Amino acid sequence: MKPPVVLYHKKGSFLVEKFEGELHTHHGIIKLDELKNKNYGDTILTHLGVKYTILPFKSPDFFKYFKRAPTPIMPKDIGAIIVYTGLSPDSFIFDAGTGSGVMAAYLAYYNKYGEVVTVENREEFAKVARKNFEMAGLKNIHQIIGDAVEIADCFKKEFDLAVIDMKNDVEFVRKAKNILKTGAYLAVYNPYIEAARAVYEEMQKNGFKEIEAFEMIKLDLDIKRVGTRISTTVWHTGYIVIGRKP
């Protein structure tokens, strides 16, 4: 068992990146060097006798434990992009607007035989994302700091997928036709409906096919003995526009 690992308790969990020192929780102190002789599924006790279960760090944990710079794309939206674009595990992917690196990390994880090129204009965001990629052990991500629209011109090899989450996304739609393979997909995420419409119309102008614009809604249920009700507090996250290069 190697770090990172997740220490789980029903009232809270922690990501542990090193098996040394102490972890202070609401339930007491955990001596992290005791993890060296443990396995996944074992429990470890705080000094107050509270049990935490040791779990492996997996891809569903990226969103929860990655350090944040800007607000990342939600898992429900990431899942939709992966499914609707038919991501295969040997793809060459262009990701514009790295942010905290959550989208790029999922693209790389499910693309284990391929590569992800992720571009971020702000160096401080790229630094946060880089640490997240290292923690997740992702080796197939190539980070570039700069303007994604300009950087796209530097590639001779065509991409299987482009995922865009940045302000000048309409401008990138025009560029996407030149960097994508025939039949490849462009997916654009935007929090504003007017901007999503502008992207949709720009895809139409540039000849993209099978264009879809939609919003994903995830309803969480609060299940108790007295009954079940919806507990979702954040309903809207963003709009996704997907098109296919003919």
C-alpha positions in Angstrom: 0.0 0.0 0.0 1.4 3.4 -1.1 0.2 6.9 -0.5 -2.0 8.7 -1.2 -4.7 6.9 0.7 -8.1 8.0 2.0 -9.0 7.6 5.6 -12.8 7.3 5.8 -15.2 8.0 8.6 -18.9 8.5 8.0 -18.6 12.0 9.4 -15.6 13.0 7.5 -12.6 11.7 5.5 -9.0 12.7 4.8 -6.5 12.3 2.0 -3.1 11.2 3.3 -0.1 11.9 1.0 2.7 10.8 3.4 2.9 8.1 6.0 4.7 10.3 8.6 3.7 12.7 11.3 0.3 13.1 12.8 -3.2 13.8 11.5 -5.4 15.9 13.7 -9.1 15.2 13.3 -12.3 16.0 15.2 -12.1 12.5 16.5 -8.6 12.6 17.8 -5.0 12.2 16.5 -3.9 9.6 14.1 -0.2 8.6 14.0 0.4 8.2 10.2 3.4 6.0 10.4 1.1 3.2 11.6 -0.3 3.1 8.0 3.0 1.5 6.9 1.9 -1.9 8.3 -1.7 -1.6 7.2 -3.7 -2.8 4.1 -6.7 -1.4 2.2 -9.8 -2.2 4.2 -8.0 -2.1 7.5 -8.9 0.4 10.2 -6.7 2.8 12.1 -7.5 4.3 15.5 -7.3 7.8 16.7 -5.9 8.4 20.2 -9.5 8.6 21.3 -10.3 5.1 19.9 -12.3 6.3 16.9 -11.9 4.0 13.8 -11.1 5.3 10.3 -11.2 2.9 7.4 -8.2 2.9 4.9 -9.3 3.1 1.3 -7.3 3.5 -2.0 -7.2 6.8 -3.7 -9.2 6.4 -6.9 -10.4 8.6 -9.7 -13.8 9.5 -8.1 -11.6 11.1 -5.4 -10.0 13.6 -7.8 -12.8 16.1 -7.5 -13.1 15.8 -3.8 -9.4 16.0 -2.8 -7.7 18.0 -5.6 -6.5 21.4 -4.4 -8.6 24.2 -6.0 -7.7 27.2 -8.0 -10.8 28.3 -10.0 -14.0 26.3 -9.7 -13.6 23.0 -11.5 -16.1 21.3 -13.8 -18.4 19.0 -11.9 -18.2 15.2 -12.2 -21.7 15.0 -13.7 -20.6 17.3 -16.5 -17.2 15.6 -16.9 -19.0 12.2 -17.2 -21.3 13.6 -19.9 -18.4 14.9 -21.9 -16.6 11.6 -21.7 -19.7 9.6 -22.8 -21.0 11.9 -25.5 -17.6 12.3 -27.2 -16.9 8.5 -27.2 -13.5 8.9 -25.4 -11.3 5.9 -26.2 -8.3 4.9 -24.1 -5.7 5.7 -26.8 -6.8 9.3 -27.7 -4.8 12.5 -28.3 -6.7 15.2 -26.4 -6.5 19.0 -26.3 -7.8 20.5 -23.1 -8.0 24.3 -23.0 -8.4 26.0 -19.7 -6.7 23.7 -17.2 -7.8 25.5 -14.1 -7.4 23.2 -11.1 -6.8 20.2 -13.5 -9.9 18.2 -12.6 -11.1 17.8 -16.2 -7.7 17.1 -17.6 -7.1 14.5 -14.8 -10.2 12.5 -15.7 -9.4 12.7 -19.4 -5.9 11.3 -18.7 -7.2 8.6 -16.3 -9.6 7.2 -18.8 -7.1 7.7 -21.6 -4.3 5.5 -20.2 -2.7 4.6 -23.6 -3.1 8.2 -25.0 -2.0 11.7 -24.1 -3.6 14.9 -22.9 -2.3 18.3 -23.7 -3.7 20.8 -21.3 -3.2 24.6 -21.7 -3.7 27.3 -19.0 -3.1 31.0 -19.4 -2.5 31.7 -15.7 0.7 30.3 -14.2 -0.7 30.2 -10.7 -3.5 27.9 -11.8 -1.1 25.7 -13.7 1.0 25.3 -10.6 -2.0 24.0 -8.6 -3.0 21.6 -11.4 0.6 20.3 -11.7 0.6 19.3 -8.0 -2.8 17.6 -8.4 -1.5 15.6 -11.4 1.6 14.5 -9.5 -0.5 13.4 -6.5 -2.8 11.4 -8.8 0.2 9.7 -10.4 -0.8 10.8 -13.9 2.1 10.6 -16.4 0.3 11.2 -19.6 -0.6 14.9 -19.2 1.5 17.6 -20.9 1.1 21.0 -19.4 1.6 24.2 -21.4 1.2 27.8 -20.0 -0.1 30.3 -22.6 -2.9 31.2 -24.9 -4.7 28.1 -26.1 -5.8 29.7 -29.4 -2.2 30.5 -30.3 -0.7 27.3 -29.0 -3.2 25.2 -31.0 -1.3 26.3 -34.2 1.9 24.7 -33.0 0.7 21.1 -33.4 1.1 19.1 -36.6 -0.7 16.0 -35.3 -4.5 16.2 -35.2 -6.5 15.6 -32.0 -9.2 13.0 -31.3 -11.0 15.4 -28.9 -10.9 19.0 -27.8 -12.4 20.1 -24.5 -12.7 23.8 -23.9 -13.4 25.7 -20.6 -12.2 29.3 -21.1 -13.5 32.8 -21.9 -12.6 33.1 -25.6 -14.3 29.7 -26.4 -16.1 31.1 -29.5 -12.7 32.1 -31.0 -11.4 28.6 -30.4 -14.3 27.0 -32.2 -12.9 28.3 -35.5 -9.5 27.0 -34.5 -10.9 23.5 -33.6 -11.7 22.7 -37.2 -8.0 22.8 -38.0 -6.7 20.7 -35.1 -9.3 17.9 -35.0 -9.4 14.7 -37.0 -12.4 14.0 -39.2 -15.1 12.7 -37.0 -13.5 14.0 -33.8 -15.5 15.9 -31.2 -15.3 19.4 -29.7 -16.9 19.9 -26.3 -17.3 23.3 -24.8 -18.3 24.0 -21.2 -19.7 27.4 -20.2 -21.6 28.6 -17.1 -23.7 31.1 -19.1 -26.5 30.3 -21.4 -25.9 33.2 -23.8 -22.3 32.1 -24.2 -23.3 28.5 -24.8 -25.7 29.7 -27.5 -22.9 31.7 -29.1 -20.7 28.6 -29.2 -23.6 26.6 -30.7 -24.1 29.1 -33.5 -20.3 29.3 -34.2 -20.2 25.5 -34.5 -23.0 25.7 -37.0 -21.2 28.4 -39.0 -18.0 26.3 -39.1 -19.8 23.2 -40.3 -19.8 21.0 -37.2 -22.3 18.2 -37.3 -24.4 16.4 -34.6 -24.4 19.6 -32.5 -26.0 19.3 -29.0 -26.4 21.9 -26.3 -27.6 20.7 -22.9 -27.4 21.0 -19.1 -26.9 18.0 -16.8 -29.0 18.0 -13.5 -28.0 15.7 -10.6 -30.6 15.3 -7.8 -29.2 14.1 -4.5 -31.6 12.3 -2.2 -31.7 12.7 1.6 -32.8 9.2 2.8 -34.0 9.0 6.4 -36.3 6.7 8.3 -39.2 9.1 8.2 -38.9 9.5 4.4 -36.9 10.6 1.4 -36.6 14.0 -0.2 -34.4 15.9 -2.6 -31.4 17.5 -0.8 -29.7 19.2 -3.8 -28.6 22.8 -3.0 -26.7 23.6 -6.2 -28.9 23.0 -9.2 -27.1 24.8 -12.0 -23.4 24.4 -12.8 -23.0 25.0 -16.5 -24.0 24.2 -20.1 -22.2 21.8 -22.5 -22.1 22.2 -26.3 -20.8 19.3 -28.3 -20.2 19.1 -32.0 -18.4 16.7 -34.4 -16.0 17.7 -37.2 -17.3 16.4 -40.5 
